[in-house]
Amino acid sequence: MKLSLNWLLIFLPLALWAEHFRPDAHVFIFAAACMAIIPLAAILGRATECIAARAGDALGGFLNATFGNAAELIIAIVALRAGQVDVVKASLTGSIIGNVLLVLGASFLAGGLRYHVQEFNPVGAGSQAAALIIATIALLVPAAFQTLVGGLAGETVKYDLSVTIAIVLLLLYGLNLLFSLHTHRSLFTREGAGDSEKEEEGAPTWTVRTSLLYLVGASALIAWMSELLVGSVEQAAQSLGMSKLFVGIIIVAIVGNAAEHSTAILMALKNRMELSLGIALGSSIQIAIFVAPLLVLLSYAIASEPMDLIFTPGEILTVVLATFIVSHVLGDGQSTWFKGAQLLAVYSIIALAFYFLPV
């Protein structure tokens, strides 16, 4: 049984109260909005799971994959509309490295403390790692282009390149869904795991209508809290002595993924490593080859200026390092608590580096 995060909903009225009666309390508004988004994201995820369970395997898998990062997407859209493109890019980078280092590391550590060695399908994990490497290349190319060409090509070429790469990534995302959910689905499940998982989880507790109501309601409240979060992020970062890059990469990314974090760890504790890996790596892949390119295209309709795929050297370096270490760790198809500790150590080093950046 999952640990309920609903008690954190108390921060929703607190955030609204502070916004109206203490508008200068930016740190409190930012913190309360962050805490309120966590249980709302969990409700959003549960509603999606209930709809997916009743929709059949193929459509259910598509719904889980597509709406798996709905909270992060809503936060990013709100930030884009507010002109906080730097925060959007930082949160995308933070989600990628947070899932492959923090979530996967915590899952390996928690599962490894209960089981001596845990096993998973190395072929399926390898294909996910390959998709992550391709996404990393897609982040490297625009930055390399900007470094080599600079202002010689003009702003139009930079945005055209980003849009073209975004379309390629969205096509790759579609092919990734086809591969993992249909043509080679067996690579991502253990033989005989389906029946035991159904028995353990039981039938979905919400009807489709109830799930849709929760889906719409949670999405609306997340958008509302995101408005407060984005509106206070700059002043809160200054008050706390943190850079906006650190807030986006570490804090906002953790908030958007908190519900998935707990689920991945719980699955590892139940020795269901394929599912735990699917949550951690799958979420990073969704961010890199679905959410990021989708935001590039959406920015032309909702933002005052378009978003490109040119990230800072520090952001790109962290994604490259995270992808490298995870690809190495997954190679043997086994996990232990020490592997988890190693991934968490790398994440801690990266977080400390961004924390000490000048404000």
Beta strands, then each sheet from edge to edge (+ up, - down):
strand 1: 118-119
strand 2: 334-335
sheet 1: 1+ 2-
end
